[in-house]
Structure formats: structure tokens, C-alpha cells
Amino acid sequence: MKYKVVLEKFDHGFTVSVPAFPGCHSKGDTEEEALENIAYVIHEYLEVVTALYQDKVIREIEVEM
């Protein structure tokens, strides 16, 4: 899957966050490392969400904008 991320350069590397997933962020010394790290964080984030909602009724809806 593809996710939009915010990548910011700082003096000591890069930070990256996922606006769709509050609290989902990481960093790296290089842009490549930061993106690799956020891919891992997204995977872990989704595993936790899946575990938290495993006994819930989940529906997918379409919202027009």
C-alpha cells in the first residue's frame, strides 16, 4: 500500500510522519533511512490497530468530497 508522508530535513538528518496515522513518526540520518524506518513503523502501527479492533465490527464507507 502507499501512504502519504511528511519528510522534513534537519541539521542532523530527516524526520518523517504519516498524517493519516496520529503518532506515527520516525527519523533517519538520510532520507532513505528515514523512509525505510517509517515503512517499519507503519507496519507495526497497523499490527497494533488490527489487534485492538479484532473483536469489533468494522465497516468501510465511501465519503464524497
The first five atom37 places (N, CA, C, CB, O) and aatype in JSON, in Angstrom:
{
  "aatype": [12, 11, 18, 11, 19, 19, 10, 6, 11, 13, 3, 8, 7, 13, 16, 19, 15, 19, 14, 0, 13, 14, 7, 4, 8, 15, 11, 7, 3, 16, 6, 6, 6, 0, 10, 6, 2, 9, 0, 18, 19, 9, 8, 6, 18, 10, 6, 19, 19, 16, 0, 10, 18, 5, 3, 11, 19, 9, 1, 6, 9, 6, 19, 6, 12],
  "atom_mask": [
    [1, 1, 1, 1, 1],
    [1, 1, 1, 1, 1],
    [1, 1, 1, 1, 1],
    [1, 1, 1, 1, 1],
    [1, 1, 1, 1, 1],
    [1, 1, 1, 1, 1],
    [1, 1, 1, 1, 1],
    [1, 1, 1, 1, 1],
    [1, 1, 1, 1, 1],
    [1, 1, 1, 1, 1],
    [1, 1, 1, 1, 1],
    [1, 1, 1, 1, 1],
    [1, 1, 1, 0, 1],
    [1, 1, 1, 1, 1],
    [1, 1, 1, 1, 1],
    [1, 1, 1, 1, 1],
    [1, 1, 1, 1, 1],
    [1, 1, 1, 1, 1],
    [1, 1, 1, 1, 1],
    [1, 1, 1, 1, 1],
    [1, 1, 1, 1, 1],
    [1, 1, 1, 1, 1],
    [1, 1, 1, 0, 1],
    [1, 1, 1, 1, 1],
    [1, 1, 1, 1, 1],
    [1, 1, 1, 1, 1],
    [1, 1, 1, 1, 1],
    [1, 1, 1, 0, 1],
    [1, 1, 1, 1, 1],
    [1, 1, 1, 1, 1],
    [1, 1, 1, 1, 1],
    [1, 1, 1, 1, 1],
    [1, 1, 1, 1, 1],
    [1, 1, 1, 1, 1],
    [1, 1, 1, 1, 1],
    [1, 1, 1, 1, 1],
    [1, 1, 1, 1, 1],
    [1, 1, 1, 1, 1],
    [1, 1, 1, 1, 1],
    [1, 1, 1, 1, 1],
    [1, 1, 1, 1, 1],
    [1, 1, 1, 1, 1],
    [1, 1, 1, 1, 1],
    [1, 1, 1, 1, 1],
    [1, 1, 1, 1, 1],
    [1, 1, 1, 1, 1],
    [1, 1, 1, 1, 1],
    [1, 1, 1, 1, 1],
    [1, 1, 1, 1, 1],
    [1, 1, 1, 1, 1],
    [1, 1, 1, 1, 1],
    [1, 1, 1, 1, 1],
    [1, 1, 1, 1, 1],
    [1, 1, 1, 1, 1],
    [1, 1, 1, 1, 1],
    [1, 1, 1, 1, 1],
    [1, 1, 1, 1, 1],
    [1, 1, 1, 1, 1],
    [1, 1, 1, 1, 1],
    [1, 1, 1, 1, 1],
    [1, 1, 1, 1, 1],
    [1, 1, 1, 1, 1],
    [1, 1, 1, 1, 1],
    [1, 1, 1, 1, 1],
    [1, 1, 1, 1, 1]
  ],
  "atom_positions": [
    [[0.84, -1.18, 0.0], [0.0, 0.0, 0.0], [0.88, 1.24, 0.0], [-0.95, 0.0, 1.21], [2.05, 1.19, 0.37]],
    [[0.3, 2.32, -0.41], [1.02, 3.59, -0.42], [0.39, 4.52, 0.63], [0.98, 4.25, -1.83], [-0.83, 4.56, 0.79]],
    [[1.25, 5.24, 1.32], [0.8, 6.21, 2.32], [1.51, 7.53, 2.09], [1.05, 5.68, 3.76], [2.69, 7.55, 1.72]],
    [[0.81, 8.63, 2.29], [1.43, 9.94, 2.2], [2.2, 10.21, 3.48], [0.37, 11.05, 1.94], [1.69, 9.98, 4.58]],
    [[3.43, 10.7, 3.33], [4.25, 11.02, 4.49], [4.76, 12.45, 4.37], [5.44, 10.04, 4.62], [4.83, 13.02, 3.28]],
    [[5.11, 13.01, 5.51], [5.74, 14.33, 5.57], [7.2, 14.1, 5.93], [5.02, 15.28, 6.61], [7.51, 13.58, 7.0]],
    [[8.08, 14.49, 5.04], [9.51, 14.3, 5.23], [10.15, 15.67, 5.41], [10.16, 13.54, 4.02], [9.99, 16.55, 4.56]],
    [[10.86, 15.86, 6.51], [11.49, 17.15, 6.8], [12.98, 16.96, 7.06], [10.81, 17.84, 8.01], [13.38, 16.06, 7.79]],
    [[13.77, 17.83, 6.46], [15.22, 17.78, 6.64], [15.62, 18.71, 7.78], [15.96, 18.18, 5.33], [15.14, 19.84, 7.87]],
    [[16.49, 18.21, 8.64], [17.04, 18.99, 9.75], [18.55, 18.9, 9.71], [16.48, 18.49, 11.11], [19.11, 18.17, 8.89]],
    [[19.22, 19.6, 10.58], [20.69, 19.6, 10.62], [21.26, 18.2, 10.82], [21.17, 20.51, 11.74], [22.33, 17.9, 10.3]],
    [[20.56, 17.37, 11.54], [21.08, 16.04, 11.9], [20.33, 14.9, 11.22], [21.03, 15.85, 13.39], [20.31, 13.79, 11.74]],
    [[19.71, 15.16, 10.08], [19.03, 14.09, 9.36], [17.63, 14.48, 8.94], [0.0, 0.0, 0.0], [17.36, 15.64, 8.62]],
    [[16.75, 13.5, 8.94], [15.38, 13.68, 8.46], [14.39, 13.13, 9.47], [15.19, 13.01, 7.1], [14.65, 12.14, 10.15]],
    [[13.24, 13.79, 9.55], [12.12, 13.25, 10.3], [11.03, 12.95, 9.29], [11.62, 14.24, 11.43], [10.94, 13.58, 8.24]],
    [[10.19, 11.99, 9.62], [9.11, 11.61, 8.73], [7.9, 11.21, 9.56], [9.54, 10.45, 7.78], [8.04, 10.53, 10.58]],
    [[6.72, 11.63, 9.12], [5.48, 11.29, 9.83], [4.41, 10.93, 8.82], [5.02, 12.45, 10.73], [4.52, 11.22, 7.63]],
    [[3.36, 10.29, 9.32], [2.24, 9.87, 8.48], [1.0, 10.61, 8.99], [2.03, 8.3, 8.52], [0.45, 10.26, 10.04]],
    [[0.55, 11.63, 8.27], [-0.61, 12.41, 8.75], [-1.86, 11.57, 9.01], [-0.94, 13.48, 7.74], [-2.64, 11.91, 9.9]],
    [[-2.07, 10.5, 8.26], [-3.25, 9.66, 8.43], [-3.21, 8.83, 9.71], [-3.41, 8.74, 7.24], [-4.24, 8.34, 10.17]],
    [[-2.01, 8.67, 10.29], [-1.86, 7.84, 11.49], [-1.24, 8.69, 12.6], [-0.97, 6.59, 11.19], [-0.02, 8.82, 12.67]],
    [[-2.06, 9.28, 13.47], [-1.54, 10.12, 14.55], [-0.49, 9.38, 15.39], [-2.69, 10.59, 15.44], [-0.68, 8.22, 15.76]],
    [[0.6, 10.06, 15.68], [1.66, 9.49, 16.49], [2.61, 8.59, 15.72], [0.0, 0.0, 0.0], [3.54, 8.04, 16.3]],
    [[2.4, 8.42, 14.44], [3.23, 7.54, 13.61], [4.33, 8.39, 12.96], [2.37, 6.81, 12.52], [4.1, 9.07, 11.97]],
    [[5.52, 8.32, 13.55], [6.64, 9.11, 13.03], [7.96, 8.4, 13.31], [6.64, 10.52, 13.65], [8.04, 7.5, 14.14]],
    [[8.99, 8.82, 12.59], [10.32, 8.23, 12.75], [11.35, 9.24, 12.27], [10.44, 6.88, 11.97], [11.03, 10.39, 11.98]],
    [[12.59, 8.78, 12.2], [13.67, 9.65, 11.74], [14.77, 8.8, 11.13], [14.22, 10.53, 12.89], [14.73, 7.57, 11.22]],
    [[15.74, 9.45, 10.53], [16.88, 8.76, 9.97], [17.99, 9.75, 9.62], [0.0, 0.0, 0.0], [17.73, 10.94, 9.46]],
    [[19.19, 9.26, 9.52], [20.32, 10.12, 9.16], [20.23, 10.58, 7.71], [21.64, 9.4, 9.4], [20.69, 11.67, 7.37]],
    [[19.64, 9.74, 6.86], [19.46, 10.07, 5.44], [17.97, 9.96, 5.1], [20.31, 9.13, 4.52], [17.19, 9.39, 5.86]],
    [[17.59, 10.52, 3.95], [16.2, 10.42, 3.51], [15.82, 8.95, 3.33], [15.99, 11.21, 2.19], [14.73, 8.53, 3.74]],
    [[16.7, 8.18, 2.73], [16.44, 6.76, 2.5], [16.22, 6.02, 3.82], [17.59, 6.13, 1.73], [15.29, 5.22, 3.94]],
    [[17.07, 6.29, 4.8], [16.94, 5.63, 6.09], [15.63, 6.03, 6.77], [18.13, 5.97, 6.99], [14.96, 5.18, 7.36]],
    [[15.28, 7.3, 6.7], [14.03, 7.77, 7.32], [12.83, 7.08, 6.68], [13.9, 9.3, 7.18], [11.9, 6.69, 7.39]],
    [[12.84, 6.93, 5.35], [11.72, 6.28, 4.67], [11.67, 4.79, 4.97], [11.83, 6.5, 3.17], [10.58, 4.22, 5.09]],
    [[12.81, 4.14, 5.09], [12.85, 2.73, 5.48], [12.3, 2.57, 6.9], [14.29, 2.17, 5.39], [11.54, 1.64, 7.19]],
    [[12.69, 3.48, 7.78], [12.23, 3.42, 9.16], [10.73, 3.63, 9.27], [12.96, 4.47, 10.0], [10.06, 2.94, 10.04]],
    [[10.18, 4.57, 8.49], [8.74, 4.82, 8.59], [7.95, 3.65, 8.02], [8.37, 6.12, 7.86], [6.84, 3.37, 8.48]],
    [[8.49, 2.96, 7.03], [7.82, 1.77, 6.5], [7.66, 0.72, 7.6], [8.61, 1.17, 5.3], [6.61, 0.1, 7.73]],
    [[8.7, 0.54, 8.4], [8.65, -0.39, 9.53], [7.63, 0.08, 10.57], [10.05, -0.55, 10.18], [6.85, -0.71, 11.1]],
    [[7.65, 1.38, 10.87], [6.73, 1.94, 11.87], [5.28, 1.78, 11.41], [7.06, 3.43, 12.13], [4.42, 1.45, 12.21]],
    [[5.01, 2.03, 10.12], [3.66, 1.85, 9.59], [3.21, 0.41, 9.77], [3.59, 2.26, 8.1], [2.09, 0.15, 10.2]],
    [[4.08, -0.52, 9.44], [3.75, -1.95, 9.59], [3.39, -2.27, 11.04], [4.94, -2.84, 9.14], [2.37, -2.92, 11.3]],
    [[4.2, -1.82, 11.97], [3.94, -2.06, 13.39], [2.66, -1.37, 13.85], [5.13, -1.58, 14.23], [1.89, -1.95, 14.61]],
    [[2.45, -0.15, 13.4], [1.25, 0.61, 13.75], [0.0, -0.16, 13.33], [1.28, 2.01, 13.08], [-0.94, -0.3, 14.1]],
    [[0.0, -0.66, 12.09], [-1.15, -1.39, 11.57], [-1.37, -2.7, 12.31], [-0.98, -1.65, 10.09], [-2.52, -3.12, 12.48]],
    [[-0.32, -3.36, 12.74], [-0.48, -4.58, 13.54], [-1.16, -4.28, 14.87], [0.89, -5.23, 13.78], [-2.01, -5.05, 15.32]],
    [[-0.78, -3.19, 15.5], [-1.4, -2.81, 16.77], [-2.87, -2.46, 16.56], [-0.65, -1.62, 17.41], [-3.72, -2.89, 17.33]],
    [[-3.16, -1.69, 15.54], [-4.55, -1.32, 15.25], [-5.39, -2.57, 14.98], [-4.63, -0.35, 14.04], [-6.51, -2.68, 15.47]],
    [[-4.85, -3.49, 14.22], [-5.56, -4.75, 13.92], [-5.86, -5.5, 15.22], [-4.73, -5.64, 12.97], [-6.97, -6.0, 15.4]],
    [[-4.89, -5.59, 16.09], [-5.08, -6.29, 17.37], [-6.13, -5.59, 18.24], [-3.75, -6.38, 18.12], [-6.96, -6.25, 18.87]],
    [[-6.1, -4.27, 18.26], [-7.05, -3.52, 19.09], [-8.49, -3.67, 18.62], [-6.68, -2.06, 19.12], [-9.42, -3.64, 19.43]],
    [[-8.68, -3.83, 17.32], [-10.02, -3.87, 16.75], [-10.45, -5.24, 16.27], [-10.11, -2.91, 15.63], [-11.43, -5.35, 15.54]],
    [[-9.75, -6.3, 16.67], [-10.05, -7.63, 16.15], [-11.44, -8.12, 16.53], [-9.03, -8.6, 16.65], [-12.02, -8.92, 15.79]],
    [[-11.99, -7.67, 17.64], [-13.32, -8.13, 18.06], [-14.41, -7.1, 17.76], [-13.31, -8.44, 19.54], [-15.52, -7.23, 18.27]],
    [[-14.12, -6.11, 16.96], [-15.08, -5.03, 16.65], [-15.66, -5.23, 15.25], [-14.39, -3.65, 16.76], [-15.05, -5.87, 14.39]],
    [[-16.84, -4.68, 15.06], [-17.45, -4.67, 13.73], [-16.86, -3.49, 12.97], [-19.02, -4.58, 13.8], [-16.96, -2.35, 13.41]],
    [[-16.23, -3.78, 11.84], [-15.56, -2.74, 11.05], [-16.27, -2.65, 9.7], [-14.03, -3.06, 10.87], [-16.51, -3.66, 9.04]],
    [[-16.6, -1.43, 9.3], [-17.24, -1.2, 8.02], [-16.41, -0.23, 7.21], [-18.67, -0.66, 8.21], [-15.76, 0.66, 7.76]],
    [[-16.43, -0.41, 5.93], [-15.73, 0.5, 5.03], [-16.8, 1.31, 4.31], [-14.8, -0.27, 4.0], [-17.73, 0.76, 3.73]],
    [[-16.65, 2.64, 4.37], [-17.62, 3.51, 3.71], [-16.88, 4.44, 2.75], [-18.44, 4.32, 4.75], [-15.67, 4.66, 2.88]],
    [[-17.62, 4.96, 1.82], [-17.04, 5.93, 0.89], [-17.63, 7.29, 1.22], [-17.32, 5.54, -0.59], [-18.84, 7.43, 1.38]],
    [[-16.76, 8.3, 1.31], [-17.19, 9.64, 1.64], [-16.91, 10.53, 0.42], [-16.47, 10.18, 2.91], [-15.79, 10.6, -0.07]],
    [[-17.95, 11.2, -0.04], [-17.75, 12.11, -1.18], [-17.25, 13.44, -0.67], [-19.07, 12.31, -1.99], [-17.66, 13.92, 0.39]],
    [[-16.36, 14.03, -1.44], [-15.81, 15.33, -1.04], [-15.94, 16.3, -2.17], [-14.34, 15.2, -0.61], [-15.54, 17.46, -2.04]]
  ]
}
